[in-house]
Amino acid sequence: MSKMDKIAGLREILELDPKNSFARYGIAMELAKSGETAEALAEFDTLLANDPDYTAGYFMAAQTLAAAGRTAEAVERLKAGIGSAARSGNQHALSEMQAMLDELDR
């Protein structure tokens, strides 16, 4: 399945359920993988506005920002994600984001 087919299918899901976090995350990830950084970050922003405890969204948005050389923004996204992971008790995500934060904060 091509990237465009995946995105089209996920957008169909969003038409039926605009707050479907999984579909929004999938679109953001496909866009990020193809280097469409601004569009991917817009999808991550919408995802996290609708679902502030979708912890993976923070981590992947931070990775997208870091890859684009936007380190300060990545650090802020990681800090927000660590808060989300702590609230939801997701220790694995918390430790992954803390490790990335430590790496970026050097």
C-alpha positions, 0 to 999 in steps of 0.5 A: 500500500502506498503512502498516499493510499494509507493517508487517504484511508486514515483521512476517511476514518477521520471524516467519520471520527474527527477525534480518532487519535490512532488515525491522526497519529498514523497520518502524522507518522506517514507525513513525517516519514516522507519528510513533510515536516510542517504537515506532520507537526500540524497533525501531531499538534491536532492530535495532542490538542484533542488527546493530551494523553496520547503519549506517543504523539509527544515522542514522535513529534519531538523526534520529527522536530529534532530531525528538522534541527528544531532542538529547542522545540523538541525539548519542550515537546519532550517535557510535555510528553514526560508529563503525559507519560507520568500522568498515565503511568507509562514508565516505558515512554517516560524513560524513552523520552527522558533519554532523548531529552538528556541527549538533546540537553547536552 
